[in-house]
Amino acid sequence: MEFMSNLGGGAQADRPSLFELIAQDKMREMLEPALRYVIAVYAQRYPRYLIRIVNRYEEFYAVLMFFVERHYLREYGASFAENFYGLKRVRAPRVVKHTKVNIDDESVASSAAAAAAASMSALPGSNKLRERDIRKSLLFLIGLPYVKCKMDEYYEKVSGGEAARLFGDEFTQEEEDLTGQPLTVRTKAMALKLFKKGYPFVNALYQLSILAHYIGYLYNKTPYYSPWLRLIGIEVKRMSAADYREIQQKARNTPTRTSNSLIESVQNNILNLLSGSLDFLKVLLPMSIFFFKFLEWWYQSDYYRKASTAGDSAEVPPPARVKPHPEGLPLPREANICPICLKTITNPTALSSGYVYCYPCAYKEVEDHGRCPVTLMHCRTDDLRKLYNDAGM
């Protein structure tokens, strides 16, 4: 995004609002079900290629996002969602506790002044993410959501799911009598029981810790809006104009990989293509949002209804009539007479040729000769169709 998210000023100019941070979190959470829906739809058309991905979607999504997030953390110092909202990750400054010193001691005073001058003259890029900071960020961006997703699924499985929460113990599995069972079986049963009882409290603490950091960040009591960022010592800041200029300068000064062999040339082209594809995600996401919003507007607008009704109002011409064969049975003068038995048609039945007979006459004729007796067109007993009049007969 362009450098337009900085709406503040002064010392807090680089501090994003809580709403920006929650928005990028929600965006990251919505990517997973959106991609799952797209893959599930195409898996119905191409099950041979996509059914394995649908069955192991959590693992597929984790691996995919690992490469995406790693690319953005290395190139832009932010996750994909954070970079989309014009945010970046920086290492939190270390808080150094100073002991009381005698101000008359000139040597101590001079050393303290030198340290302060050195800290003030630190380079702007000194707080950028290091490789170990990127690994820690990936752990909490990819690993933690994957583990929590699996634990949620397992808890739903062992606890009975929504039915157990709505109707109580009627849908929960009864505990088996483990008297005389081996120690391993009893240990697993005890661990499962503790998990069922304790996981809701652990999940509540998980959500409460996030809520507490939200409130603390909102009232400027902490620089971390997430407990996981506090653990790894990383803050989220707004990108400045200097950051955008640095990214553009880096893109222009990217050295071209030279290769001496065909294999290295192919590898370099593939790496450049993958890197460009990952960078294109920033453009693809808003384009896809605009496209889906356009489809939503189109299907709800009068233009779509007029176009659809115009197609429905067009009359479809009837098929050409099959003429009677010279060697077939002649048609009676009256339309309600069966050409086979020459009596009034009872239980009218039509063949694929379009002519109507009594059901017993038509069935016997088609079963014996396999054709329409008037047109001599090939027919099967499966082609017989019951006809109804206005009275429902």
Order of alpha helices (4+ residues) and beta strands (2+ residues): alpha-alpha-alpha-alpha-beta-alpha-alpha-alpha-alpha-alpha-alpha-beta-alpha-alpha-alpha-beta-beta-alpha-beta
